[in-house]
Amino acid sequence: MSITKERKQELIRQFQQHESDTGSVEVQIAIMTERIRRLTEHFEKHKHDTNSKRGLLRLVGRRRKLLRYLARTNPDRYKEVIAKLGLRK
């Protein structure tokens, strides 16, 4: 269910704003989206895992807050992140 170290580094390289950027809003949203996708796959097999569902809902809420912040502060970057991650179809 968790993200591998290599996949996380790949996401950071893809969404970072500058060379040493590891915690910008875009990077955080990308990592959360990957975790949400993995948890969603997990729930296809394990429907009764309610404790993990609570964690999934918290992740979705946290990502929603970050997306709202990004849309409010920089709409161009928001649109770019949405397009790259395939959200809001």
Secondary structure, DSSP 8 states (H G I E B T S, - for coil): ----HHHHHHHHHHH-SSTT-SSSHHHHHHHHHHHHHHHHHHHHH-TT-HHHHHHHHHHHHHHHHHHHHHHHH-HHHHHHHHHHHT---
